[in-house]
């Protein structure tokens, strides 16, 4: 059975912490480097539901995408929700390790998993990492569809292939427009509009899109936007990461058991669609 330090070294080789953004907080949050690891749980969010799941599962390590403490803290008192997470982990001998922006830009990274879930053919990164001579690492991915389809069909593909959430899929653009090329970026892609436009793709699929950037992008046309739940765009990475650790475990004869949490930790819980025809462009019942 491997020690935690050996498993972490393998994970750090997949997603080197030095490649994380400056503002990020990646790496091991808690855990004894000498403890033995036999079961690993992968999840997007290190929240209480996930650590409770890890306890039930008998996991020794949780690998999460999002940091627990991004901005530092002065307390892990169990009355705070993050402190309770830390207490639950330590009391149950469970380590927590975070791979965030270092996993976003990796090869393969978060957006490779997202593109893979949608069966898109990747042609390269959206924002290439200049230090990668092979041109494979970087933020987001530019992809092609094997067969062009309408924006409506593409949105339906995203809804069917990504894990189910209350939010579902939101689309900005002409539903009948043809989609041949797509940029994808797991998580919040609001800051990437310039690069997406420079890439000249038909659609940008990401999460957390806001009114003004979307409105301005649509006014400049013809780029269409597809907005999925943040959690749903990053969850495919958990399966990819678990498969990567499985392969490492097999190579070393570690016999690790890996699990991917299916708990939906997207914070949005209800989506009540307005009762309006989708083509409606005026407020029903409002004076003209
Ligand atoms: Zn995220």
Boltz pocket constraint, residues with backbone or C-beta under 6 A from the ligand:
constraints:
  - pocket:
      binder: B
      contacts: [[A, 66], [A, 186], [A, 187], [A, 188], [A, 230], [A, 234]]
      max_distance: 6.0
